[in-house]
């Protein structure tokens, strides 16, 4: 994933999950560890990623997005 796309992804997570702007541990964020990552936040993350990157994610992709790292890997596999 190029740095511009990674920056966009970090911004999506930061805004939707209301994270600190200087959060250096974003790679460790997951649905299990982040209290703001509820079902509504998950839908918002999916919608923002689809809009920002011009993707149509499958339900299996959405289920796989259980952490920042896994989401980043998924987007890399899609060529971003």
HUMO-V597075 format. One record per helix or strand. SS is the DSSP state (H for helix, E for strand). FROM is the first residue (numbers start at 1). TO is the last residue. Records with the same first field share a line. If there is no record, write none. Layout:
SS->FROM-TO / FROM-TO
This chain:
H->3-16 / 26-28 / 39-53 / 59-64 / 68-77
E->30-30 / 67-67
